[in-house]
Amino acid sequence: MKRAWLATVTLLMSCHNTPPHSWALSSSAGSTDLDARHPLPTGGSYAPADARPVFPAGWYYPAGARAEFAAHAMVASEAPLATDAGLEVMRAGGNAVDAAVAVGFALAVVYPQAGNIGGGGYMVIHLADGRDATIDYREVAPAASSRDMFLDAAGKLTDDRLVGPRASGVPGAVAGLVAAQAKYGALKLADVMAPAIRYAREGIAVDADLASSLSSHREYLSQGRATEVFFRDGAPLQQGARLRQEALARTLSAIARDGADGFYRGEVAGHIASELHALGGLVTEQDLAGYAPVWREPLRNSFRGYRVIGMPPSSSGGITVAETMNILAGYPTLAAWGTPEYAHILSAAFQRAFIDRNSKLADPAFAPVPVALLISREHADRWRATIEPNRATPTPALAGMLREGMETTHYSVVDAMGNAVATTTTLNELYGSAVYLARSGFFLNDELDDFAAAPGQANMFGLVQGEANAIAPGKRPLSAMSPTIVLDADGKVFMVAGARGGPRIITGTTQVLLNVLEHHMTLADAVSAPRIHHQALPDVIGFEQRGLDAASLQALTGFGYTVKERTNVGVVEAILRVRGGWQGVADPRAGGKASGY
């Protein structure tokens, strides 16, 4: 693709995904009435169903895999060294928030394709004393942005919303991580950031996942200054090569010394703004100095007696997960996992929740968001009444019924004291906008595409969104990130989960929660099981490769669905409390690691 800014930095981009897999018939559903407080796992005594789920022949991840176990604390992330950083900090006396911040900064070093200080995210916190907190450190549109900035003279979307310096919002990751650690951490920031700084300064061995990512994005990276760091002898670094990031080490050291001011003011901010200005970008020193994260009221819901804590807007994840689960909770029992009847009900619930998501959700500072209505039982009841047994309803027929419209990384942390953190952070696509700031050592996001750059037209993920999510200076774009913490009937942490994958974050996270809470799978099976996806528009059930058998495909087609094979439906990192401690699972769809002590 030709773009005006290519003369300065030409970068081509492709999405990162690993092959998916298949499902089949399962064990019993074992659900109860919506408000029944059936016996819940307490005291670490979760017992999965006796019958193991049956995945379709040929599915990549067999049932019966073992999860990692630890008696005291657990971290699950998409990068082994980042997991190690979190454990290192907890062993040094840090709590779950310290560890989560350590993982976040470490991901910026060891997982540069999605871990970042050039993007933003969300954190959900549950403390052992019963307090919950959520912090929104999503990027914001620069002051120089405008509603129609990505439309050409004919009203068509332009590519500079995806790639290049104009695609970037003001980064929020540093401000959010520093604020969370300052409020709830037990250690000094410098001690929490020490592993990340060490990784950047001393270097790390490139693992298989990073080597594969660099190779598949070779053309995308080859003409920018990222080649000075991530290439050697004209080629991307290979597995086992030493990756040193001296500029990033200096930036991280400034943050460790001066807190958020080390990034948003002073020398680092000057470097960011000057490099972007030279490339034609919009983010200025004033934009950086004016950025602030927002502490928000946690989104609380319940399902089968469990308490589910999620992220409110500007994230759409918490509401869409809650709305989907509320629709399903109204059925006394659900069809068995893996049957076409279950796929129908699940897809119909997703479809209806996404209709609300795409038309009603936005940054609450810029548009009224009817949170209480959307997660109410009455709203779910009305949507459920529109679902017919074994028959699809076209999205356009639903859109006017109720009027009142991959690339991220997630990590989960629990500590020995009962604190838990779910964090999801993103650059949007892998390597963000493809702009690498060499003097500061990181990639910038391309989050402005998460706005409705042209309301009514699809963005890169195929989402068709409304005017409420149009671009405006200082506004946070709507996100699908869904960090989630589940508590049992006694208020103890039971499960921590979240995912990456654009809108598939929502459907991937929800299905792993349902696989445990509704279908009583082991955590390993719950994460490994094949998943489906429906986001209202396009009006299609997406399924992972080999994830539906021929009989299910035929049945769903007979119900009136269009069914289409796609790549992974999310990459989920999850933790579950079991007898004697914790289980952790890093999704086998990627190269992460769960570990504890």
DANORSUL-V712797 format. One record per residue. RES is the residue in one small letter. OMEGA is omega as a letter, one per 40 degrees, with the letter a starting at -180 (* if undefined). Layout:
((RES,OMEGA) (RES,OMEGA))
This chain:
((m,i) (k,i) (r,a) (a,a) (w,a) (l,a) (a,a) (t,a) (v,a) (t,a) (l,i) (l,a) (m,i) (s,a) (c,i) (h,i) (n,i) (t,a) (p,i) (p,a) (h,a) (s,i) (w,i) (a,a) (l,a) (s,i) (s,a) (s,a) (a,i) (g,a) (s,a) (t,i) (d,a) (l,a) (d,a) (a,i) (r,a) (h,a) (p,a) (l,i) (p,i) (t,i) (g,i) (g,a) (s,i) (y,i) (a,i) (p,i) (a,a) (d,a) (a,i) (r,i) (p,i) (v,i) (f,a) (p,i) (a,i) (g,i) (w,a) (y,a) (y,a) (p,i) (a,i) (g,i) (a,a) (r,i) (a,i) (e,i) (f,i) (a,a) (a,a) (h,a) (a,a) (m,i) (v,i) (a,i) (s,a) (e,a) (a,a) (p,a) (l,i) (a,i) (t,i) (d,i) (a,i) (g,i) (l,i) (e,a) (v,i) (m,i) (r,i) (a,i) (g,i) (g,i) (n,a) (a,i) (v,i) (d,a) (a,i) (a,i) (v,i) (a,i) (v,a) (g,i) (f,i) (a,i) (l,i) (a,a) (v,a) (v,a) (y,a) (p,i) (q,a) (a,i) (g,a) (n,i) (i,a) (g,i) (g,a) (g,a) (g,a) (y,i) (m,i) (v,a) (i,i) (h,a) (l,a) (a,i) (d,i) (g,a) (r,i) (d,i) (a,i) (t,i) (i,a) (d,i) (y,i) (r,i) (e,i) (v,i) (a,i) (p,a) (a,a) (a,a) (s,a) (s,a) (r,a) (d,a) (m,a) (f,i) (l,i) (d,a) (a,i) (a,i) (g,i) (k,i) (l,i) (t,a) (d,a) (d,i) (r,a) (l,a) (v,i) (g,a) (p,a) (r,a) (a,a) (s,i) (g,i) (v,a) (p,i) (g,a) (a,a) (v,a) (a,a) (g,a) (l,a) (v,a) (a,i) (a,a) (q,i) (a,a) (k,a) (y,a) (g,a) (a,a) (l,i) (k,a) (l,a) (a,i) (d,i) (v,a) (m,a) (a,i) (p,a) (a,i) (i,i) (r,i) (y,a) (a,a) (r,a) (e,i) (g,i) (i,i) (a,i) (v,i) (d,a) (a,a) (d,i) (l,i) (a,i) (s,a) (s,i) (l,a) (s,a) (s,i) (h,a) (r,a) (e,i) (y,a) (l,a) (s,a) (q,i) (g,a) (r,i) (a,a) (t,i) (e,a) (v,a) (f,i) (f,i) (r,a) (d,i) (g,a) (a,i) (p,i) (l,a) (q,i) (q,a) (g,i) (a,i) (r,i) (l,i) (r,a) (q,a) (e,i) (a,i) (l,i) (a,i) (r,i) (t,i) (l,i) (s,i) (a,i) (i,i) (a,a) (r,a) (d,a) (g,a) (a,i) (d,i) (g,i) (f,a) (y,i) (r,i) (g,a) (e,a) (v,i) (a,i) (g,i) (h,a) (i,a) (a,a) (s,i) (e,i) (l,i) (h,i) (a,i) (l,a) (g,a) (g,a) (l,a) (v,a) (t,i) (e,i) (q,i) (d,a) (l,a) (a,a) (g,a) (y,i) (a,i) (p,a) (v,i) (w,a) (r,i) (e,a) (p,i) (l,a) (r,i) (n,i) (s,i) (f,i) (r,i) (g,i) (y,i) (r,a) (v,a) (i,a) (g,a) (m,i) (p,i) (p,f) (s,i) (s,i) (s,a) (g,a) (g,a) (i,a) (t,i) (v,a) (a,a) (e,i) (t,a) (m,i) (n,i) (i,a) (l,a) (a,i) (g,i) (y,i) (p,i) (t,i) (l,i) (a,a) (a,i) (w,i) (g,i) (t,i) (p,i) (e,i) (y,i) (a,i) (h,a) (i,i) (l,i) (s,a) (a,i) (a,i) (f,a) (q,a) (r,i) (a,i) (f,i) (i,i) (d,a) (r,a) (n,a) (s,a) (k,a) (l,a) (a,i) (d,a) (p,i) (a,a) (f,a) (a,i) (p,a) (v,a) (p,a) (v,a) (a,i) (l,a) (l,i) (i,i) (s,i) (r,a) (e,i) (h,i) (a,i) (d,a) (r,i) (w,a) (r,a) (a,i) (t,a) (i,i) (e,i) (p,i) (n,i) (r,i) (a,i) (t,a) (p,a) (t,i) (p,i) (a,a) (l,a) (a,a) (g,a) (m,a) (l,a) (r,i) (e,*) (g,*) (m,i) (e,a) (t,i) (t,a) (h,i) (y,a) (s,a) (v,i) (v,i) (d,a) (a,a) (m,a) (g,i) (n,a) (a,i) (v,i) (a,a) (t,i) (t,a) (t,a) (t,i) (l,a) (n,i) (e,i) (l,a) (y,i) (g,a) (s,a) (a,i) (v,i) (y,i) (l,a) (a,a) (r,a) (s,i) (g,i) (f,i) (f,i) (l,a) (n,i) (d,a) (e,a) (l,i) (d,i) (d,i) (f,i) (a,a) (a,i) (a,a) (p,a) (g,i) (q,a) (a,i) (n,a) (m,i) (f,a) (g,i) (l,i) (v,a) (q,a) (g,a) (e,a) (a,a) (n,i) (a,a) (i,i) (a,i) (p,i) (g,a) (k,i) (r,i) (p,i) (l,a) (s,i) (a,a) (m,a) (s,i) (p,a) (t,i) (i,i) (v,i) (l,i) (d,a) (a,i) (d,a) (g,i) (k,i) (v,i) (f,a) (m,i) (v,a) (a,i) (g,a) (a,i) (r,i) (g,i) (g,i) (p,i) (r,i) (i,a) (i,a) (t,i) (g,i) (t,a) (t,a) (q,i) (v,i) (l,a) (l,a) (n,i) (v,a) (l,a) (e,a) (h,i) (h,i) (m,i) (t,i) (l,i) (a,i) (d,a) (a,i) (v,a) (s,a) (a,i) (p,a) (r,i) (i,a) (h,i) (h,a) (q,i) (a,i) (l,e) (p,a) (d,a) (v,i) (i,i) (g,i) (f,a) (e,a) (q,a) (r,a) (g,i) (l,i) (d,a) (a,a) (a,i) (s,i) (l,a) (q,a) (a,a) (l,i) (t,i) (g,i) (f,i) (g,i) (y,i) (t,a) (v,a) (k,i) (e,i) (r,i) (t,a) (n,i) (v,i) (g,i) (v,a) (v,i) (e,a) (a,i) (i,a) (l,i) (r,i) (v,a) (r,i) (g,a) (g,a) (w,i) (q,i) (g,i) (v,i) (a,a) (d,i) (p,i) (r,a) (a,a) (g,a) (g,a) (k,i) (a,a) (s,i) (g,i) (y,*))
